[in-house]
Amino acid sequence: MGDQAIRRTVSTAFPARQDAAMSIRLHGRVTATLIVSLSGLGPSSLAEYTTFSAELAARQVPASWLFPPRPRNSRHHQDAAAIRWLRERISAGDALVMHGFDHTADPIGCWQPTSVAHLGRKAEFATLPEHEANLRLIAAIRAFAELGLSSDAFAPPRWLASAGTLTALRRRGFRVCADSVGVRMLDTDTLLRGRVLSTGPADGAEGLRCRAMVAAAARSARRGGLVRITADAADLVRPSPRRAVLEAVDAALVAGALPATYPAPVLGSQGDSVSA
């Protein structure tokens, strides 16, 4: 069976939501896993993401959409074009990942440590105690429900989640938390290690980072590890990062990685049993 046929078989056999992570072995070896996550979906980025999603679909690679239940200083509307399109993508095999709540560090409850200010607004769940994280998750779940959306996978802003957040996620029934260390299966205390690869900000070192990302994706895939590629809408409007993301995806696929999503990761050789 060729690589393309294998990918078709795996993408069909493992839907976006499944009860447990699976371990895939082909030809007697553990196969690498590729997860591509995208963020920044909204009215201004819908056209760009429509085109980019077609590029991923041509490669039979599903996207994991990192989507905040409430955008900063605003609200999503259930009948908005971007929300309707997101539902269509999920129906087509992409995955939805709850991406924090509103990406602010302002407390919902009575808790307000001074350390949050040093981490910045985007580090919403980085230092939260369980009670505050639980309040935010309740609000986030409710906001998703109002949009006709749901997910049991979570990715905190900046990929930083406190111990209290992990406890609150289990309490609220989440199965997966993707953070800076890897993908945590909260129901089985399993950690699939793998760092996040991205092109970073637009500056003089952008070209170097793009090349490094492609090389890192190929290297990790050859080793049978987890390849985590992420991009924001702001990255994909720039030619070099857009090209680099697709080249990194192609490099991982050529090296034998199987496409997966955060709600349904495929455990490879880097999966460890830990206290997540």
C-alpha positions in Angstrom: 0.0 0.0 0.0 1.5 3.4 -1.0 1.8 6.5 1.2 -1.3 8.2 -0.3 -3.4 5.1 0.1 -2.3 4.8 3.7 -3.2 8.4 4.4 -6.6 7.9 2.9 -7.2 4.7 5.0 -6.2 6.4 8.2 -8.2 9.6 7.6 -11.3 7.5 6.9 -10.7 5.1 9.8 -10.2 7.8 12.5 -12.9 10.4 12.6 -12.3 13.8 14.2 -13.8 12.7 17.5 -12.8 9.4 19.0 -12.8 7.8 22.4 -9.1 7.1 22.8 -5.8 7.8 21.1 -4.7 5.1 18.7 -1.2 3.7 18.1 -0.5 3.1 14.4 2.3 0.8 13.2 3.1 0.4 9.6 5.7 -2.1 8.2 6.8 -2.9 11.8 7.6 0.7 12.9 5.8 3.4 14.8 4.7 6.1 12.3 5.1 9.8 12.9 2.0 12.0 13.5 1.3 15.4 11.8 -1.0 17.9 13.3 -1.7 21.2 11.6 -3.4 23.9 13.7 -4.8 27.2 12.4 -5.9 30.3 14.4 -7.2 33.8 13.7 -10.3 32.8 11.8 -12.7 35.7 11.4 -14.4 37.9 8.8 -11.1 39.4 7.6 -9.3 36.1 7.2 -12.1 33.9 5.8 -11.1 34.3 2.2 -7.4 33.5 2.9 -8.4 30.4 5.0 -10.8 29.2 2.3 -7.9 29.0 -0.1 -5.4 27.6 2.4 -7.9 24.9 3.6 -8.1 23.8 0.0 -4.3 23.4 -0.1 -4.5 21.2 3.0 -7.5 19.2 1.7 -5.5 18.5 -1.5 -2.9 16.9 0.7 -5.6 15.0 2.7 -4.5 16.9 5.9 -7.3 17.9 8.3 -6.9 21.2 10.1 -7.3 21.7 13.9 -9.0 25.1 14.2 -7.9 26.9 17.4 -11.0 29.1 18.0 -11.7 31.3 21.0 -15.3 31.2 22.2 -15.3 35.0 22.6 -13.0 37.3 20.7 -11.5 40.2 22.5 -13.9 43.1 23.1 -16.5 41.5 20.9 -18.7 38.4 20.4 -19.2 35.9 17.6 -22.5 35.7 15.9 -24.1 32.4 15.2 -25.1 33.3 11.6 -21.8 35.0 10.7 -20.1 33.7 7.5 -17.0 32.6 9.3 -19.0 30.6 11.9 -21.1 28.9 9.2 -17.9 28.1 7.2 -16.2 26.7 10.3 -19.2 24.3 10.9 -18.8 23.2 7.3 -15.1 22.5 7.8 -15.8 20.4 10.9 -18.4 18.4 9.0 -15.8 17.8 6.3 -13.4 16.3 8.7 -11.5 19.2 10.3 -11.4 19.5 14.1 -12.5 22.2 16.5 -10.2 23.1 19.5 -11.3 25.5 22.2 -8.6 28.2 22.2 -8.9 29.7 25.7 -12.0 31.9 26.4 -11.5 35.6 25.5 -7.6 35.8 25.7 -7.7 38.4 28.5 -6.1 38.1 31.9 -8.9 40.0 33.7 -10.3 37.8 36.5 -13.8 36.5 36.4 -13.7 35.6 40.1 -12.0 37.2 43.0 -8.5 36.0 42.1 -5.9 38.4 40.6 -2.2 37.6 41.1 0.3 40.2 40.0 2.2 37.5 37.9 -0.5 37.6 35.2 0.5 41.1 34.1 4.1 40.0 33.4 2.8 37.2 31.1 0.6 39.5 29.1 -3.0 39.4 27.9 -2.6 36.4 25.7 -1.4 34.1 28.5 -4.9 33.7 29.7 -4.6 30.3 31.4 -0.9 30.3 32.2 -1.2 30.8 36.0 -4.9 30.4 36.8 -5.9 28.4 39.9 -8.5 25.7 39.4 -11.5 27.8 40.5 -10.8 30.7 38.1 -10.0 28.3 35.2 -13.2 26.5 35.9 -15.2 29.7 35.7 -13.7 30.6 32.4 -14.3 27.1 31.0 -17.9 27.2 32.0 -18.3 30.5 30.2 -16.4 29.2 27.2 -18.5 26.1 26.9 -21.7 28.2 27.1 -20.4 30.6 24.4 -19.6 27.6 22.1 -23.1 26.2 22.7 -24.7 29.5 21.7 -22.8 29.1 18.3 -23.8 25.5 17.9 -20.2 24.4 18.5 -18.6 22.0 21.0 -15.2 20.5 21.6 -13.5 18.4 24.2 -10.1 19.5 23.1 -8.4 22.6 24.5 -5.4 24.7 23.6 -4.5 27.6 25.9 -3.3 30.9 24.5 0.5 30.8 24.1 0.2 27.1 24.7 0.6 27.7 28.5 -1.7 25.9 30.9 -1.4 26.0 34.7 -1.8 22.9 36.9 -5.1 24.3 38.0 -6.3 24.6 34.4 -5.5 21.0 33.8 -7.5 20.0 36.8 -10.4 22.2 35.7 -10.3 20.7 32.2 -10.7 17.2 33.6 -13.5 18.4 35.8 -15.4 19.9 32.8 -15.0 16.7 30.7 -12.2 17.7 28.4 -10.1 14.8 27.0 -7.2 16.7 25.4 -5.1 19.7 26.2 -2.4 20.8 23.7 0.3 22.8 25.4 3.9 23.8 24.9 5.2 20.4 25.9 2.9 18.3 23.8 -0.6 16.8 23.6 -2.0 15.6 27.0 -4.7 13.0 27.0 -6.4 14.0 30.2 -8.5 10.8 30.5 -5.6 8.5 30.4 -2.7 10.6 31.7 -0.8 10.1 28.5 1.5 12.7 27.1 2.5 12.8 23.4 5.6 15.0 23.4 6.3 17.5 20.6 7.1 21.2 20.4 5.1 23.6 18.3 6.6 24.7 15.0 5.8 28.1 13.7 7.3 30.8 11.5 7.1 33.5 14.2 6.8 37.3 13.7 7.6 39.3 10.6 11.1 40.5 11.0 14.6 40.1 9.6 15.0 36.6 10.8 11.7 35.3 9.2 13.5 33.5 6.4 15.8 31.7 8.7 12.9 30.6 11.0 10.9 29.4 7.9 13.8 27.2 6.8 14.3 25.9 10.3 10.6 25.0 10.6 10.7 22.9 7.4 13.9 21.1 8.5 12.5 20.5 12.0 9.3 19.0 10.6 11.1 16.6 8.4 13.6 15.6 11.1 10.8 14.9 13.7 8.8 12.9 11.1 11.8 10.8 10.2 12.3 9.9 13.9 8.7 8.8 14.2 7.7 11.7 16.5 4.9 14.2 16.7 5.1 17.1 14.2 3.0 20.1 15.4 2.7 22.9 12.8 0.7 26.0 13.7 -0.1 29.1 11.7 -2.1 32.2 12.3 -4.0 34.1 9.7 -1.5 36.9 10.0 1.2 34.4 8.9 -0.5 33.1 5.9 -1.0 36.5 4.2 2.8 36.8 3.9 4.3 34.7 1.0 7.3 33.3 2.8 5.5 31.9 5.9 2.6 30.6 3.9 5.0 28.7 1.6 7.1 27.5 4.5 4.0 26.0 6.3 3.0 24.1 3.2 6.6 22.9 2.7 6.8 21.8 6.3 3.5 19.8 5.8 4.9 18.2 2.7 8.2 17.4 4.3 6.4 15.6 7.2 4.2 13.7 4.8 7.1 12.6 2.6 8.9 11.4 5.7 6.0 9.2 6.4 3.9 11.2 9.0 0.2 10.4 9.2 -2.2 13.4 9.4 -4.2 13.7 12.6 -6.0 16.3 14.7 -5.7 17.4 18.3 -9.0 15.8 19.3 -7.9 12.5 17.7 -4.1 12.3 17.9 -2.3 9.2 16.8 0.3 8.1 19.4 3.7 7.5 18.1 7.0 6.6 19.7 7.1 9.8 21.7 3.9 9.0 23.7 4.7 8.7 27.4 2.5 7.7 30.3 2.8 10.6 32.7 0.8 12.4 35.3 -0.6 15.0 32.9 
